[in-house]
Amino acid sequence: MSNSQTKRVVIEPVTRVEGHGKVSLLLDENNKVKQARFHVVEFRGFERFIQGRPYWEVPVLVQRLCGICPVSHHLAAAKAMDKIVGVDKLTPTAEKMRRLMHYGQMFQSHALHFFHLCSPDLLFGFEADPAIRNIIGVAVKYPDLAVQGVMMRKFGQEIIKATAGKKIHGTGAIPGGINKNLSIEERDAFLKDIKQMYDWSKSALKIAKDYTVQNLEKLKPFASFDSSHLSLIREDGAMDLYHGNLRAIDSTGKKIFDQVDYSKYLDYIVEEVKPWSYMKFPFIKQVGPKDGWYRVGPLARLNTCDFIDTPLAEEARKEFMAVTNGKPNNITMAYHWARMIELLHSIEKINDLLNDKDLQGTDLVIKGQKRYEGVGLIEAPRGTLFHHYKINENDQITMANLIVSTTNNNEAFNRSVQKVAADHIDGVPKITEGLLNHIEVAIRAYDPCLSCATHAMGKMPLKVTLYDYQGNIVDSKTKE
Amino acid sequence: MVSAAKNIKILLIGFGNPSRGDDGLGPAIAEKLENEKMPNVTVDSDYQLTVEDSENAAKHDIVIFADASVSSEEPFSFKPLAAKNTVSFTSHSVEPAEVIGLAEKLFNSKAKAYMFEIRGYDFEMFEEKFTDKAKENLEKAWEFLKEFLTKEFQCKTVNM
């Protein structure tokens, strides 16, 4: 298709996701959607910025990548640095403290997304007026739910503070271990609220499940498509959000690879660069660039795992899988249901860990023989997060390669947006309010995080621009 | 140790990304205030504002949001901030006016809020340093803040 035959619809940035995202829709000569591209601000600047810094600074520095998931970067970098200092297995106290930090992050992140970003769509319906379809609307009509969201987020943040040292720029995880344990006082303060967190998690899961089941026929085609799925998996096939090996399955559930040591990820995942984007486009090597893309995150994790090792979440997983007769669920809007199963799993894990005396242990750090390369992977709230570093003789970083969850979902975003746009734009090259709403709803299902962008006041309007096939602007809308 | 006037509880939240050049002006002024250890003044710092800041805001009488700005007056602007109740959220983070709106709606907050915007110039660099002009603005903003807290609320530094 030549440029002279295309029109470009640009929507930027997408509201209620991080940083600056914009959507380009390419139309053909009949004004039908030919292609959709979701542009994300890349942070390659960071990969350069970190070069020359001593490796032990990395777990703290990488947190500045993202104001929303700093803990995931902190832990993925720490896992890579464990390898650099020659440590393959942490002490029980160190690993459990890190896990507690991670499940605290997962809990607060999923709660934030559900109650304050997604619940307006589910509670009011995503056709509802955007003026009420937001968290203030929820606060007015469902004030208890809105407060629950805030308090669950706070609970998770307090766990992060207790394990990482502080809410931001935490220093808890260090190469080879952790720098503090959990005091009895800290533990008891969390246990005091744990039942409430269980109850609220179960209630949030019920909202997500009921909504999905009751609207299944409408949701099945919405922004949906068959895809492969990728995640970490425990050796016995259980979901494990902190550590494991890589498993990839196709849309039917057939394993593409399984139990792959993630330090060998470059043998299985290729990062393609495309001329129109600063983002990388990862794909599974053995499937190839055309069809090798995949999805990550809660939906992928529910699809790849054989079971969940906590009872309430496992029961919920079985219900989830029953909807698709045990086959992978490729319904994009089912991300919300999957996310709430993980919310419940996280609080179950937090409870188990808080009752584990190893958290009061004092054996925090070990060291081994220095290595010059380290890879750390973790299942961040939004999906698999890759950190890969090399160092020199002077302990300085010489190479950093990061694949963040949102990058892993790149092609999936495009597919979802294209599906939604194709349903709305048919011969009339105009951006309607309905189209905007549906694109937002589709992208929000993945909970993308693009916060490497700065956020300074006055920089985040929603701007919609419509170009004709000659590149002229024919329509433009801005939403503050 | 000297108490603030009428035991008024003051919260300052400085937000921004210190690794993005002038975007770190908010956390920088928060750090300066923290070092003063003024009684009844709570200082918080974060990359972005999020919903739970509303709960914290509701526990205070005065809430000051300090941020870098791409377009405010030079060297800074300090203005009362009204709650925003009809919002379209842009991200996981929320705007200061939205934090106050949520604080009022969810936690019956009566806090009086101010927006403290310090003019910055370069937000693209991936470096932990300010432009020279931003440094000057930060110093002027800091002088103003100290005077404001001292005159309005009789806040004083604790001698350590």
Interface residues (C-beta under 8 A of the other chain):
Chain A: P13 T15 R16 V17 E18 G19 F43 G45 F46 R48 F49 L61 R64 C66 G67 I68 P70 L112 H113 H116 L117 P130 A131 N134 I135 I136 A139 V140 P143 A146 V147 G149 V150 M151 R153 K154 Q157 K167 I168 C449 S451 T454 H455 A456 M457 G458 K459 M460 L462 K479 E480
Chain B: F15 G16 N17 P18 S19 R20 D22 D23 S45 D46 Y47 Q48 T50 V51 E52 S54 E55 D67 A68 S69 V70 S71 S72 N85 T86 V87 S88 F89 T90 S91 H92 S93 E98 G101 L102 K105 L106 F107 E117 G120 F123 E124 F126 E127
